[in-house]
Amino acid sequence: MPPMRTIRVAEVLAAVSLTTDVAAGMSLEKGLRTCTAATRLARLAGGDDRQVRVVFETALLRSIGCTSYAPELAALFGDDVALQAVLKRVDFADEAVVDGLTADFKRWAGAAAPELARTFVEVFPHVGVQAMRNGCETSRDLGPRLGVLPESVAALEDVYERWDGRGIPEGRCGADLSPAARTVHVAEQAVLAGAVGGLAGAVAEVRRRSGGHLDPALAEVFLAAPEAVLAAPDSADAVAAVLEAEPLPHATVPVESVPQLSAVLARIVDMKSPWLLGHSEHVADLAEGAGRAAGLDAGTLRDLRSAALLHDLGRVVIPAGIWDRPGRLTTAETERVRMHTYWTHRILQRVPALATIAPIASAHHERADGGGYHRGDPVRELPLTARIVAAADLFAALTEPRAHRPAYPLPEAARILVRDADEGGADKEACALVLAATGMSAPRRPLPDGLTDREVQVLRLAARGLTSRQVGAELSISPRTVDHHLTHIYDKTGRRTRAGIALYAMEHSLLR
């Protein structure tokens, strides 16, 4: 019997880190560099193997909830990605730094920067708490699905807290904060400052924040040996350096688990916009059904499903306000949208466990006539799996509502798909396979956790960010009745935020 093929979980965690870096306006490898630095710092501080692993996992998943409040932040500040980059660096205890917010906002808001800075100061004490509570519920939901330790999941709730208690969302302080989170705080600020000012800049920033943002004892460990913490890794590749830094024994899973792990990444992406919730798994279901209709073998089907789940990774780089725009995009916004396939390919090709599916996942906007993006390859030159993902993505999008239109009924969506293929868009063979997959009907499954049909209707709309008044208008019921249903939904699902019920809805396929 041949040995079971496995992959290292750290490879998928590295993919999460790369994805959430760009979603939070950071350089592509910031999280990976923070991970290697935090792991070294944990060892210098005397951590045992389990404690070091918790730090390792926490550093890679530090921003796992970064898309959970993106639509709300975009509505307030225009660019949720740029705003999150500010939040990574701002020190709320330093008045001079807070005064510099206007300059930070000018980088993307131009003349609107002073007004946005005032809005930030006014609303962030409330909005920031809500954002982090959504992020915390997201990390509690998704972290265990990645196979990380319970202590790592708990530490993710403290990533925006501070040693002095001036953090969010709960204002916890001192030794009440997770040791892993405190270690990551020091490493992250050292990495961010070091990227600008070198070793001297990192030392100065950690010293400045010690006792305020940062645990003074851990800051002293860093300041005693900054070169050891920030030294260039043996490998020039940041992903390889993280894999080298992982504590023993290395966590592994069977290669057959890749689609389940990929689904976690897909949900992070789909949280970017209320209009995208459940889209990636919808595409994956269609693509897998089409692959079965084509007679693909089990290994190819596994890669096809993973590629379909991850085809939109690059969406996280684009501000949520663009995806949520009900009107026509500007030329500049369209160009930004076109970049999402590039980022999908770039992230996936960096990770050994996912590199082989990068060309499949990133080709979903190529066309038969060669007029697509990002490579402009005619689809006949692409493997069947890539052509299936592209057709499944188009059909799924047509049957889902978007900010600028309602969902098309299935027969009309099928006609549009066929017409697109006839006009040189999607591949005709792949379209036929996807449409064949839609004919695979199954008996209706019972609703989870005792939810009623009406509660599912309310949940779908609330997950997309509608207020109780808006949900009531949509369903022709009173806002008070909506609130009554929401109370039952929260009690039955165990969730307490919009992000929480959105993840629940995706997990249980309630959005279609």
Protein Blocks (a to p, Z undefined) as FASTA:
>chain_A
ZZdddddfklmmmmmmmmmmmmnopafklmmmmmmmmmmmmmmnopafklmmmmmmmmmm
mmmmmmmmmmmmmmmnopamlmmmmmmmpcfklmklmmmmmmmmmmmnmmmmmmmmmmmm
mmmmmmmmmmmmmmmmmmmmmmmmnopafklmmmmmmmmgcfkopacfkopahjlpcfkl
mmmmmmmmmmmmmmmnommlmmmmmmmmgoilpcfklmmmmmmmmmlmmpccfblblklm
mmmmpccddddddfklmmmmmmmmmmmmmmmpmklgoklmmmmmmmmmmmmmnopafklm
mmmmmmmmmmmmmmmmpcfklmmpmbdcdfklmmmmmmmmmmmmmmmmmpmklmmmmmmm
mmmmccfkopacfklpafklpcfklmmmmmmmmmmmmmpccfkbccddfklmmmmmmmmm
mnopacfklmmmmmmmmmmccdddddehhiafklmmmmmmmmnopafklmmmmnopafkl
mmmmmmmmmmmnopabfklmmmmmmmnopmZZ
